[in-house]
Amino acid sequence: MVIARYWHHLALLALAAACAWAYGAHRGQSWHFFVEGSRSLFCAGGTGPCGLHVYAAHPELQIGPLSFVAARLVTLWDDGAPVAELAMTLLGLGALLVLEHDARRSVGTLARERLQRRVFLAGVVFVPAWVDLSVRFAHLDDVLALTFTALAVRAVVRGGSTSVGVLLALATLSKPWAIAFLPLAWAVPAGQRLRTTAWAVVPVVLTAALFVIADPTTLTAARFGIPNSPASSLRVLGVTAGTTPSWDRPAQFVLGLILGGIAVLRGRWAAAVMVAAAARIALDPGVYSYYTAAILLGAVIWDVHARAGTSRSGPGWSSAPSSSAATCHWATGSSAVSGWVSASPWSQPPCWCPARSARRS
């Protein structure tokens, strides 16, 4: 009985192991940032500024403080990369399990069988992208932000309010761009929205204030830029600057908040994560493959919750971002095509189409 219910998760676990093995020596490419940042935050070695001066001294560390705390726990005795990669991979698989479990509560037996197949097919697309994030790049901050966001979705489904806000705050404290998922705070009942929003925002503001008060030059870290890739969507939009424009990061946040807000207001809150993640990709100067994990998690949330009672077993939106990325990367090899594909996700239909209730079986 247990195997019949969880066979697809066991298969996805095997897929994750195979993907991780395939990377071989090409793994943990960004883990050194977390080792460096955690040591600097806790003043563990080195002679330069540390503690609350970490962002002023290292503006390249565009990582939330909670991720440094987690990295410190992992690196207490060693480099910690293998343990971190394993834990991060399991968090992604756990997110799939949690999302499916909550969706199963609201559908009948026949719909549960279709949901199981849908989760499996979506997982076949999602898992390789997640392992790219958790093993190849070892981006602990993105993993924690997306995991907390998935738990916030679970809290929304279960009628939570305070827990939704707290989990969104933890996501932002792990990775600043997760503030774009704030519209989920308005997916709770109307009378609880302000309290949920306060729980999501106030801890982030207070934490940021600690670093700024300790070292006002921390604010300059917000101006840190990365190269504007020839394949980025910014190039398609006519932005030819060599590095991140000063307006770009705020624009990503604002566009994500607007699109997510529209999705929630139109009764399609399950699309909020997907469109916010798409906004990041659409306006990002980088074209790193691990960006795909965020939009795919959002697509899985949409496919699992918005389509839970439909008669289709296919993953639907979960396959669209991956197919687009694979096509431009493997088939064309063209920077221009890659940029156009990156610029297109923000116009995805779930945000704009009129709300409609899913059919129940």
Secondary structure, 3 states (H helix, E strand, C coil): CHHHHHHHHHHHHHHHHHHHHHHCCCCCCCHHHHHHHHHHHCCCCCCCCCHHHHHHHCCCCCCCHHHHHHHHHHCCCCCCHHHHHHHHHHHHHHHHHHHHHHHHCCCCHHHHHHHHHHHHHHHHHHHHHHHHHHHHCCCHHHHHHHHHHHHHHHHHHCCCCHHHHHHHHHHHHHCHHHHHHHHHHHHCCHHHHHHHHHHHHHHHHHHHHHHHHHCHHHHHHHHCCCECCCCCHHHHCCCCCCECCCCHHHHHHHHHHHHHHHHHHCCCHHHHHHHHHHHHHHCCCCCCHHHHHHHHHHHHHHHHHHCCCCCCCCCHHHHHHHHHHHHHHHHHCCHHHHHHHHHCHHHCHHHHCCCCCCCCC
